[in-house]
Amino acid sequence: MSDKIVKTKAQWQALLSDEAFRVTREAGTEAAFAGKYYDNKDTGIYHCKCCNEPLFDSNEKYDSGSGWPSFYQPKTDVELEVIKDSSHGMTRVEVRCPKCEAHLGHVFEDGPQPTGLRYCINSVSLAFDEEK
C-alpha cells in the first residue's frame, strides 16, 4: 500500500456526492437495502470510493440479510483500520480504508466461516470493477 491520502474537507466535498461525503467522511450510514451493491452478484473487486484502494473481492461477499454488502474478509493483502465506535448507544467496531481513512461500515462477529466475521459495508463507500 502506498502513502496515506490526506485532503481537506472542501477537497473531499468536491470529489464526492453529498451522500458519499456524509457516509465516508462523516461516518454516516446509508439506508438498509438502498445501496447499489447489497444485492450485486457480479464477479470483481470492490474499491474505496474515495481513493480507489482495492478492499474486497466478490468471492468473499455473501448475503447476510442485513441490507448492506457483507464480506467475511477483506482482500488478503488489505488490513483495514478498525476503531471502537460507541455511538448510537452501542459498542461496535468501525472499519476504515487504510489509505484514506474513509468510513466504510462496521465489522461484527456473526459472519460465516472461515472467519466468523461480517464486514457490513455501505455501498456508497465502494466502487466496483467487474471482472471481464
Number of C-alpha atoms within 10 A of each C-alpha: 10 7 8 12 11 11 10 8 10 8 10 17 15 11 12 16 12 11 15 26 23 18 21 27 20 12 16 16 20 19 11 14 15 14 19 14 21 23 17 14 12 13 15 15 18 24 19 26 22 24 16 15 19 22 21 25 19 22 15 12 22 18 14 18 12 11 20 25 27 29 24 25 25 18 18 9 10 16 16 18 16 17 12 11 14 11 8 7 7 7 10 17 17 22 24 23 27 21 22 19 20 23 28 28 26 20 21 14 12 13 19 14 10 8 11 12 17 22 26 23 26 28 29 24 27 27 20 21 15 11 9 5
